[in-house]
Amino acid sequence: MKFFAAMLMAVVAGLGTVRAEDTTFPNITHDELTKAIKAKKVVLLDANGSESYKSGHIPLSVDFEKVEKDTKDLAKKLPEDKSTLIVAYCANERCSAYRTAAKAAKDLGYTNIKHYAKGINGWKAAGGKIEKAE
């Protein structure tokens, strides 16, 4: 009986643990993202790392690596309206780094978070404009 109780406690404790890589977010299409950018109704989180960000990122993107260590820094880059569209992306469909950025926004209370699965590589392949940082 003690063994069963210990196992049950372990399972219950494990259910409360959610890692960033276990959290999923709905995808946004290239056309939807392009429209949101043109309307300036989106904040993008680039989860590719600062070196990649410097060499080219989607316009309006925040360098997530630069702000991820301090929640206050990320909060300063995001709007007060928690229903604002937040889109996280990384390199391509196989990259999962976006999940950490998306979860960070979710942890700050944002409710409209999406994933641009094509990432920076898909953005460039579709002819999307990129910006470079210093």
C-alpha positions in Angstrom: 0.0 0.0 0.0 2.8 2.4 0.8 4.4 1.7 -2.6 1.1 2.5 -4.3 0.7 5.7 -2.4 4.3 6.7 -3.2 3.8 6.0 -6.9 0.5 8.0 -7.0 2.2 11.0 -5.3 5.0 10.8 -7.9 2.6 10.8 -10.8 0.5 13.7 -9.4 3.7 15.7 -8.7 4.8 15.1 -12.3 1.5 16.3 -13.7 2.1 19.8 -12.2 5.4 20.2 -14.1 5.0 21.8 -17.5 8.2 22.5 -19.5 8.4 25.0 -22.3 8.9 22.3 -24.8 5.6 20.6 -23.7 3.6 23.7 -24.4 2.1 24.2 -27.9 0.8 27.3 -29.5 -1.4 27.6 -32.7 0.4 28.4 -35.9 -0.1 31.6 -37.9 0.2 31.6 -41.6 2.6 33.7 -43.6 -0.3 35.8 -45.0 -1.8 36.3 -41.6 1.5 37.4 -40.2 2.2 39.7 -43.1 -1.2 41.4 -42.6 -0.6 41.8 -38.8 2.8 43.3 -39.5 1.5 45.8 -42.0 -1.3 46.8 -39.5 1.3 47.0 -36.7 -0.9 44.7 -34.6 1.7 42.2 -33.6 4.9 41.8 -31.5 7.3 39.2 -32.8 9.7 37.3 -30.6 12.8 36.0 -32.5 14.1 33.0 -30.6 17.0 32.3 -33.0 19.7 33.9 -30.7 21.3 37.3 -30.8 23.9 36.5 -33.5 21.2 35.4 -35.9 19.0 38.4 -34.9 21.8 40.7 -35.9 22.3 39.2 -39.3 18.6 39.3 -40.1 15.2 39.2 -38.5 11.5 39.8 -39.3 10.7 43.5 -38.9 9.2 44.5 -35.5 10.9 41.5 -33.9 12.3 41.5 -30.4 15.6 39.7 -29.8 14.4 37.2 -27.2 17.8 36.0 -26.2 18.6 39.6 -25.2 15.6 39.8 -22.8 15.0 36.2 -21.7 17.1 36.3 -18.6 15.0 38.9 -16.9 11.2 38.9 -17.1 11.2 42.6 -16.4 13.2 43.2 -19.6 10.8 41.1 -21.7 7.8 42.8 -20.1 9.2 46.2 -21.1 9.3 45.1 -24.8 5.7 43.9 -24.7 2.6 46.0 -24.8 0.3 46.5 -21.7 -2.6 44.9 -23.5 -2.4 41.2 -22.7 -4.6 40.3 -25.7 -2.1 41.7 -28.2 -1.0 39.2 -30.8 2.4 37.8 -29.9 4.1 35.7 -32.5 7.2 33.6 -31.6 9.5 32.1 -34.3 12.8 30.5 -34.7 14.6 29.0 -37.8 12.1 26.7 -39.5 9.4 24.0 -39.0 11.9 21.7 -37.2 13.1 24.3 -34.7 11.4 24.3 -31.3 13.3 27.2 -29.7 10.2 29.4 -30.2 8.4 27.5 -27.4 10.6 29.1 -24.7 9.8 32.6 -26.0 6.1 31.9 -26.4 5.9 30.4 -22.9 7.7 33.4 -21.5 5.0 35.7 -22.9 2.3 33.3 -21.7 3.8 33.4 -18.2 3.5 37.2 -18.3 -0.2 36.8 -18.9 -0.4 37.2 -22.7 -3.4 35.3 -24.1 -3.0 35.6 -27.9 0.2 33.8 -28.7 1.0 32.1 -32.0 3.9 30.4 -33.7 5.2 31.3 -37.1 6.4 27.7 -38.0 8.2 28.7 -41.2 10.6 30.7 -39.1 13.2 33.1 -40.5 14.2 30.7 -43.2 10.6 30.5 -44.5 10.1 34.2 -44.2 13.2 34.8 -46.4 12.1 32.1 -48.9 8.8 33.8 -49.3 10.5 37.0 -50.1 9.8 38.7 -46.8 11.8 41.8 -45.9 14.4 41.4 -43.1 16.0 43.9 -40.9 19.6 43.8 -39.5 20.7 44.9 -36.1 23.9 46.5 -35.0 
